[in-house]
Amino acid sequence: MTAILKRGLICFLAFCSILSAFSQEVSNKLEKVIIEPEVYTIMSDKWDKEFIHVTYPKQWLETIIHVKPGESIQNAIDKANSAGGGVVLLEEGTYILENTITLKSKITLVGAGKKKTILKQGPNMQGSGFNIEDKPQITDLVIKDLTLKGTRKGKSNGILIRGRNESRHTRIMLQNINVTDWSAQGVHMKRTNNIIMDNCNFQFNGSAGGLYHNVYFLYNKYILQSDCDMSYPVKGKGNKYTSCEYVLSQRCTIKDTKTNGIQIDHEEAGYIFFHKYHISGCARVALWFPCEDYYNKYNYTENPKYAPQKVILNRCEIINNTWGAMWRAVNESYVINSVFDNENIDMGLLKCDVIMENSTFKKGNEIYTDKKQWPSDVKILW
């Protein structure tokens, strides 16, 4: 009887070990974002099959390297990358970042949860928290279940990714993370394709000046944002999209900015879909879409190539801002099922082609046919 009990106990412990390993593997996997069916329906109706959706990162889950507070995160990333890809598992606790962490391909960097795994900027750290330079090309990177917290000192980015046109970084996913209190950009991605942000908070960044934002995309294609909060930028914007194509942002929030909530501008800016986006409390413009040349912004050009084209707002709530939306030369665009209620103007449209469908504008809109009609207190460099 005793031998039978021992064998049973051994089998049970083995089963628990297998179950634990399986559970860990599941928690390391990214979760795909569920896009609401209404989004697909409207895209099909307005754009046919023109919108290009993101491609998800691949993951290598067999190799798992555990890191405890005080141990080197960089060494673990390097080791997993050298092994052909893997998981760097940051156990619960607080990690002090004395140096920038260089991210690499085929890595899943995962913590124990936003409130459990905290990576804090060290007192002498001047660079970015996480960094990718233009070489080598980085592919298939997942960061999930952690907090990256700055100190608002210097000019440091939380996450800085800089690619090249001829060799763009691609398939980058941030899921269930906080990036807060960085003096420069919270997240700054340049020349990177297939970016996914899901269930993230990017808040209280940009204390170094008005050119620094919670999130700043520059020359990127194929972006999916879902259930992200980009409220409370210290001096800049909630989110800036410059020269970005094929953007789907659903159920996102921006509150209480000292400048604009969102800015979209420059060449190749188009196919932008905002679904259930809430923007409120912006001291300037909630949705600022200018048409000036990014490299010659002091001169008014009135050229649609420098303004976003093919924009759709669906079920958005743009309320309690000084100005709701101020757009120049934005064409082939729609405002559907949305509510605007702002202090000065809900939508100010200069030479735009925007169709309103089943939407409410409680303050009212203004249509401008000449730059001279543009409100003098809505400045170009906002």
C-alpha positions as CSV (number, residue, x, y, z in Angstrom):
1,M,0.0,0.0,0.0
2,T,2.9,2.4,0.9
3,A,4.6,1.7,-2.5
4,I,1.3,2.5,-4.3
5,L,0.9,5.7,-2.4
6,K,4.5,6.7,-3.2
7,R,4.0,6.0,-6.9
8,G,0.8,8.0,-6.8
9,L,2.5,10.9,-5.1
10,I,5.4,10.8,-7.7
11,C,2.9,10.8,-10.6
12,F,0.9,13.7,-9.0
13,L,4.0,15.8,-8.5
14,A,5.1,15.1,-12.1
15,F,1.7,16.1,-13.3
16,C,1.9,19.3,-11.3
17,S,5.3,20.1,-12.8
18,I,4.0,19.6,-16.3
19,L,0.9,21.7,-15.5
20,S,3.1,24.5,-14.1
21,A,5.4,24.5,-17.1
22,F,2.3,24.6,-19.5
23,S,0.8,27.4,-17.5
24,Q,4.1,29.4,-17.7
25,E,4.3,28.8,-21.4
26,V,0.7,30.1,-21.9
27,S,1.4,33.2,-19.8
28,N,4.5,33.9,-21.9
29,K,2.5,33.8,-25.1
30,L,1.1,37.0,-26.6
31,E,-2.6,37.4,-26.8
32,K,-4.0,38.5,-30.1
33,V,-6.2,41.6,-30.1
34,I,-9.9,41.2,-30.8
35,I,-11.0,43.8,-33.3
36,E,-14.6,44.7,-33.1
37,P,-16.7,43.4,-36.1
38,E,-18.0,46.9,-36.7
39,V,-14.5,48.1,-37.6
40,Y,-14.2,45.5,-40.3
41,T,-17.7,46.4,-41.7
42,I,-16.9,50.1,-41.9
43,M,-13.5,49.5,-43.4
44,S,-15.0,47.3,-46.1
45,D,-17.7,49.8,-46.8
46,K,-15.4,52.9,-47.1
47,W,-12.0,51.4,-48.1
48,D,-12.9,48.1,-49.7
49,K,-9.8,45.9,-49.2
50,E,-7.3,48.8,-49.1
51,F,-6.4,48.7,-45.4
52,I,-3.4,46.5,-44.5
53,H,-3.5,45.0,-41.0
54,V,-0.5,44.3,-38.8
55,T,1.5,41.1,-38.7
56,Y,2.1,39.6,-35.3
57,P,5.5,38.7,-33.9
58,K,6.6,35.1,-33.9
59,Q,7.7,33.7,-30.5
60,W,10.3,31.2,-29.4
61,L,9.0,29.9,-26.1
62,E,11.1,26.8,-25.4
63,T,14.1,28.6,-24.0
64,I,13.2,30.4,-20.7
65,I,15.8,32.4,-18.8
66,H,14.8,33.5,-15.4
67,V,16.1,36.8,-14.0
68,K,15.7,38.0,-10.4
69,P,16.1,41.6,-9.2
70,G,19.8,42.5,-9.0
71,E,20.7,40.1,-11.9
72,S,21.6,41.3,-15.4
73,I,18.6,41.6,-17.8
74,Q,21.0,42.4,-20.6
75,N,23.0,39.2,-20.1
76,A,19.7,37.2,-20.2
77,I,18.6,38.9,-23.4
78,D,22.0,38.3,-25.1
79,K,21.9,34.7,-24.1
80,A,18.4,34.1,-25.4
81,N,19.2,35.8,-28.6
82,S,22.4,33.7,-29.1
83,A,20.3,30.6,-28.5
84,G,18.1,31.5,-31.5
85,G,15.3,33.1,-29.5
86,G,13.6,32.7,-26.2
87,V,11.9,34.1,-23.2
88,V,13.5,36.4,-20.6
89,L,11.3,36.0,-17.6
90,L,11.6,38.8,-15.1
91,E,10.5,37.6,-11.7
92,E,8.5,39.7,-9.3
93,G,10.4,42.7,-7.8
94,T,12.0,46.0,-8.5
95,Y,14.9,46.3,-11.0
96,I,17.1,49.4,-11.0
97,L,18.3,50.3,-14.5
98,E,21.8,51.7,-14.3
99,N,22.4,51.3,-18.0
100,T,20.2,51.2,-21.2
101,I,18.9,47.8,-22.1
102,T,19.5,46.9,-25.7
103,L,16.7,44.8,-27.1
104,K,17.3,42.1,-29.7
105,S,15.4,39.9,-32.1
106,K,13.3,36.8,-31.3
107,I,12.9,37.9,-27.6
108,T,9.9,37.8,-25.4
109,L,10.6,39.9,-22.3
110,V,7.9,39.2,-19.8
111,G,7.4,40.2,-16.2
112,A,5.0,39.0,-13.5
113,G,2.5,41.8,-14.1
114,K,2.4,45.6,-14.2
115,K,2.3,46.0,-10.5
116,K,4.7,43.1,-9.7
117,T,7.7,43.7,-12.0
118,I,9.0,47.2,-11.9
119,L,12.0,48.5,-13.9
120,K,13.1,51.9,-12.6
121,Q,15.5,54.4,-14.1
122,G,18.6,54.5,-11.9
123,P,19.8,57.8,-10.4
124,N,22.8,58.0,-12.9
125,M,21.1,56.6,-16.0
126,Q,21.0,59.1,-18.8
127,G,19.9,57.0,-21.8
128,S,16.7,55.2,-22.7
129,G,15.3,52.4,-20.7
130,F,15.0,50.1,-23.7
131,N,16.8,50.9,-26.9
132,I,17.1,49.6,-30.5
133,E,19.4,51.5,-32.9
134,D,19.1,51.4,-36.7
135,K,21.5,48.3,-37.0
136,P,21.0,45.4,-36.8
137,Q,17.4,45.0,-38.0
138,I,15.2,43.7,-35.1
139,T,12.3,41.4,-35.7
140,D,9.8,39.6,-33.5
141,L,10.1,41.3,-30.2
142,V,7.4,41.1,-27.4
143,I,7.4,43.0,-24.2
144,K,4.7,42.2,-21.7
145,D,3.5,42.3,-18.1
146,L,5.8,44.9,-16.6
147,T,6.2,48.6,-15.7
148,L,9.0,50.8,-17.0
149,K,9.3,53.9,-14.8
150,G,11.5,56.9,-15.2
151,T,12.4,59.7,-12.9
152,R,11.6,62.8,-15.1
153,K,15.3,63.7,-15.1
154,G,17.5,64.6,-18.1
155,K,16.2,63.7,-21.6
156,S,15.6,60.0,-21.4
157,N,13.1,57.9,-23.4
158,G,11.3,54.9,-21.9
159,I,11.5,52.9,-25.1
160,L,13.4,54.2,-28.2
161,I,13.4,52.2,-31.4
162,R,15.1,53.7,-34.5
163,G,15.1,51.9,-37.8
164,R,16.2,52.6,-41.4
165,N,14.0,52.8,-44.5
166,E,16.0,50.1,-46.3
167,S,15.9,47.8,-43.2
168,R,13.0,48.6,-40.9
169,H,12.5,46.9,-37.6
170,T,9.3,44.9,-37.7
171,R,6.8,42.9,-35.6
172,I,7.1,44.7,-32.3
173,M,4.4,44.1,-29.6
174,L,3.9,45.8,-26.3
175,Q,1.2,44.1,-24.2
176,N,0.0,44.9,-20.7
177,I,2.8,47.3,-19.8
178,N,3.1,50.7,-18.2
179,V,5.6,53.3,-19.4
180,T,5.5,56.3,-17.2
181,D,7.5,59.4,-16.0
182,W,10.2,59.5,-18.6
183,S,11.5,63.0,-19.3
184,A,11.6,62.6,-23.1
185,Q,9.2,60.3,-25.1
186,G,7.5,57.5,-23.2
187,V,7.7,55.5,-26.4
188,H,9.4,56.7,-29.6
189,M,9.4,54.4,-32.7
190,K,10.9,55.5,-36.0
191,R,11.0,53.6,-39.3
192,T,9.4,50.5,-37.8
193,N,6.6,48.4,-39.2
194,N,4.0,46.1,-37.6
195,I,3.6,47.7,-34.2
196,I,1.1,46.4,-31.7
197,M,0.2,48.1,-28.4
198,D,-2.4,46.4,-26.3
199,N,-3.7,47.1,-22.8
200,C,-0.9,49.6,-22.1
201,N,-0.6,52.9,-20.2
202,F,1.8,55.5,-21.5
203,Q,1.4,58.4,-19.1
204,F,3.2,61.3,-17.4
205,N,6.0,61.4,-20.0
206,G,7.6,64.4,-21.7
207,S,8.6,66.5,-18.8
208,A,11.7,67.8,-20.7
209,G,9.6,70.0,-23.1
210,G,6.7,70.3,-25.5
211,L,8.4,68.3,-28.2
212,Y,8.3,65.1,-26.1
213,H,5.1,63.1,-25.9
214,N,3.6,60.0,-24.3
215,V,3.9,58.2,-27.7
216,Y,5.6,59.4,-30.8
217,F,5.4,57.4,-34.1
218,L,7.6,58.6,-36.9
219,Y,7.7,57.1,-40.4
220,N,5.9,53.9,-39.4
221,K,3.5,51.5,-41.2
222,Y,0.9,49.0,-39.9
223,I,0.0,50.1,-36.3
224,L,-2.6,48.5,-34.0
225,Q,-3.4,50.1,-30.7
226,S,-6.1,48.7,-28.5
227,D,-7.2,49.7,-25.0
228,C,-4.3,52.0,-24.4
229,D,-4.3,55.1,-22.1
230,M,-2.0,58.0,-23.2
231,S,-3.3,60.6,-20.8
232,Y,-1.5,63.2,-18.7
233,P,1.6,64.0,-20.9
234,V,3.6,66.5,-18.8
235,K,4.3,69.0,-21.5
236,G,3.7,67.4,-24.9
237,K,1.0,65.5,-26.7
238,G,-0.7,62.2,-25.8
239,N,0.2,60.7,-29.2
240,K,1.9,62.0,-32.3
241,Y,1.7,60.2,-35.6
242,T,4.1,61.7,-38.3
243,S,4.2,60.0,-41.7
244,C,2.3,56.9,-40.5
245,E,0.1,54.7,-42.7
246,Y,-2.5,52.0,-41.8
247,V,-3.3,52.8,-38.2
248,L,-6.1,51.2,-36.3
249,S,-6.6,52.5,-32.8
250,Q,-9.6,51.2,-30.8
251,R,-10.9,52.0,-27.3
252,C,-8.0,54.3,-26.5
253,T,-8.0,57.3,-24.2
254,I,-6.2,60.6,-23.9
255,K,-7.1,63.0,-21.1
256,D,-5.8,66.3,-19.7
257,T,-3.0,67.6,-22.0
258,K,-1.4,71.0,-21.8
259,T,-1.2,71.1,-25.6
260,N,-2.9,68.8,-28.2
261,G,-4.2,65.4,-27.7
262,I,-3.2,63.9,-31.0
263,Q,-1.3,65.3,-34.0
264,I,-1.2,63.6,-37.4
265,D,0.9,65.1,-40.2
266,H,3.3,64.9,-43.1
267,E,3.7,62.7,-46.1
268,E,2.4,59.2,-46.4
269,A,0.0,59.8,-43.5
270,G,-3.2,57.9,-44.3
271,Y,-5.7,55.1,-43.7
272,I,-6.2,56.1,-40.1
273,F,-9.1,54.5,-38.2
274,F,-10.0,55.6,-34.7
275,H,-12.7,53.5,-33.1
276,K,-14.2,54.4,-29.7
277,Y,-11.4,56.9,-29.0
278,H,-12.0,59.2,-26.0
279,I,-10.2,62.5,-25.9
280,S,-11.0,65.1,-23.3
281,G,-9.4,67.9,-21.3
282,C,-6.9,69.1,-24.0
283,A,-5.9,72.7,-23.4
284,R,-5.5,73.2,-27.1
285,V,-6.8,70.9,-29.9
286,A,-7.9,67.3,-29.4
287,L,-7.3,66.3,-33.0
288,W,-4.7,68.5,-34.8
289,F,-4.2,67.6,-38.4
290,P,-2.1,70.3,-40.2
291,C,-0.9,70.3,-43.8
292,E,2.5,72.1,-43.4
293,D,5.7,70.4,-44.6
294,Y,7.3,68.7,-41.6
295,Y,10.7,70.2,-42.7
296,N,9.3,73.6,-43.4
297,K,6.6,74.0,-40.8
298,Y,6.9,77.8,-40.5
299,N,5.4,78.2,-44.0
300,Y,1.9,77.3,-44.9
301,T,1.9,75.1,-47.9
302,E,-1.8,73.9,-48.2
303,N,-0.7,70.7,-49.9
304,P,-2.8,67.6,-49.1
305,K,0.3,65.4,-49.4
306,Y,1.4,66.9,-46.0
307,A,-1.9,66.2,-44.3
308,P,-3.4,62.8,-43.3
309,Q,-5.8,61.4,-45.9
310,K,-8.5,58.7,-45.6
311,V,-9.3,59.2,-41.9
312,I,-12.3,57.5,-40.2
313,L,-13.5,58.4,-36.7
314,N,-16.2,55.9,-35.5
315,R,-18.0,56.1,-32.2
316,C,-15.4,58.6,-30.9
317,E,-16.0,60.9,-28.0
318,I,-14.2,64.3,-28.3
319,I,-15.4,66.4,-25.4
320,N,-14.4,69.2,-23.0
321,N,-11.4,70.3,-25.1
322,T,-10.6,73.9,-26.0
323,W,-10.9,72.9,-29.7
324,G,-12.2,69.6,-30.8
325,A,-10.6,68.9,-34.3
326,M,-8.8,71.4,-36.4
327,W,-8.0,69.9,-39.8
328,R,-6.4,71.3,-43.0
329,A,-6.6,69.7,-46.4
330,V,-7.9,66.3,-45.1
331,N,-9.8,64.5,-47.7
332,E,-11.8,61.3,-48.3
333,S,-12.5,61.1,-44.6
334,Y,-15.5,60.3,-42.4
335,V,-16.8,61.1,-39.0
336,I,-19.4,58.4,-38.0
337,N,-21.5,57.8,-34.9
338,S,-19.3,60.2,-32.9
339,V,-20.0,62.9,-30.3
340,F,-18.2,66.3,-30.2
341,D,-18.8,68.8,-27.4
342,N,-16.0,71.3,-26.9
343,E,-15.4,74.9,-25.8
344,N,-14.7,76.8,-28.9
345,I,-15.2,74.7,-32.1
346,D,-16.0,71.1,-32.5
347,M,-14.5,70.7,-36.0
348,G,-12.7,73.5,-37.9
349,L,-12.1,72.3,-41.5
350,L,-9.9,74.2,-44.0
351,K,-10.4,72.9,-47.5
352,C,-11.3,69.5,-46.3
353,D,-13.5,66.7,-47.8
354,V,-15.0,65.1,-44.7
355,I,-18.4,63.4,-44.6
356,M,-20.4,63.4,-41.4
357,E,-22.6,60.4,-40.7
358,N,-24.9,60.1,-37.7
359,S,-22.7,62.3,-35.5
360,T,-23.4,65.1,-33.0
361,F,-21.6,68.4,-32.8
362,K,-22.9,70.3,-29.8
363,K,-20.8,73.4,-30.1
364,G,-20.8,73.4,-33.9
365,N,-18.4,73.3,-36.7
366,E,-16.6,75.9,-38.9
367,I,-15.8,75.4,-42.6
368,Y,-13.0,77.6,-43.9
369,T,-12.2,78.2,-47.6
370,D,-9.2,80.4,-47.1
371,K,-6.3,80.4,-44.7
372,K,-7.2,84.0,-43.7
373,Q,-10.3,82.6,-42.0
374,W,-8.3,80.3,-39.8
375,P,-8.5,81.3,-36.1
376,S,-5.5,83.3,-35.2
377,D,-5.1,81.7,-31.8
378,V,-4.8,78.2,-33.3
379,K,-1.0,78.3,-34.0
380,I,0.9,76.4,-36.7
381,L,3.5,75.0,-34.4
382,W,1.1,73.4,-32.0
